[in-house]
Amino acid sequence: MAKACFTFILLLAAFGPAAPAAQAADARVVHERILTLDTHMDTPMNFARPGWDMMDEHSVQSDLSQIDYPRMVKGGLDGGFFAIFTPQGPRTLEGFAVARDAALKRAAEIRDMVARHPNVFELAYRADDAERIANSGKRIVFESIENSYPLGTDITLLKRFYDLGVRMVGPVHFTNNDFADSATDPKGPEWHGLSPLGRQLVAEANRLGIILDASHASDDTFDQMLALSRTPIVLSHSSARAVFNHPRNIDDARMAKLAAAGGVIQINSYSDYLIDTPDNPERAQAMRALGRKYGQFRNLTGEKLKAYMAERQEIEARYPVPRASIDDLMAHLLHAIRLVGVDHVGIGLDWDGGGGVTGMEDVAAIPEITKRLLAAGYNEQDLAKIWGGNILRVMRIVEAKASRP
Ligand SMILES: [Zn+2]
């Protein structure tokens, strides 16, 4: 069956284009057959929402969420890296303690989500787990850390998170911290790359067998991570600076260096990094007022959530801002593939963390990427690398080079 479909696709390639409907159907077949992983999902932020269940189908319109189990099935996403994201707070012992406890709780929430739904989710600890879990009909849950701020200055905590399942770590987020400079701190560089503690973090991640993630890192931090790491590193959710010049994106020379070292760039769908979206002070002010009125939206339920969403949509309609489209996303993805090849590009769409473009609002719509890559001339083997093979290749190297006793 699978072989027949593949032959059919080869025939299509040989004898010219099929009708669009037939192409879409073939894309879906390919999409279902390959292993699909997303390397940056902020979905765990929803796990503690009152009344929110991963097994219910939600919508962006009703609660802003972009991933749940029914939509993963609709979108044919086998799994990926569920982030333990901690916003940057005060760089004090008190701040570190609060962040550490919040991150440990988030790790527990990811594990609890899987424990509650053992028939459809399974935690993955090694690259080999991914295929086994997918073949058993379940979704793959890797854990990652976005922002190492919760480690404070205590590098031993990385082992604690490793034991909880973390297999990818990024040192920094929007602003500089005790590990590294961020790509987006308005104050500019503090360490000119990694701090001495950040260098220890790289060594400890190598020792334990944790993939190093340079998304959000400054250019200097990226360069030093790449130079210091004994293994390839990744950008779990970043795009191309040559397509849109933003500090969160990476330039062509660095992308080439990343690839030469065996690493992967996983393309992001965060609109502000894909196209120019000028600040809209009125909109920002209205959104801040909305936040003051309702508090954190993830704490809202029932009528209050409905009222919040209605007011939010009214603000968005009153103060529209440019939003990237799936065409813009594809421009970044295709640029990266043309520059460094299908072995060094993947997918990390930043769902539930600001990702989503017009034409692909949530995880249910990701087969569109497969359809467009096939239309651009890439084959099933290429797609299998981009959608999961590349990140698993990096993970296998990281596992093999770990020196954990
Ligand atoms: Zn991020």
Boltz pocket constraint, residues with backbone or C-beta under 6 A from the ligand:
constraints:
  - pocket:
      binder: B
      contacts: [[A, 146], [A, 216], [A, 237], [A, 350], [A, 353]]
      max_distance: 6.0
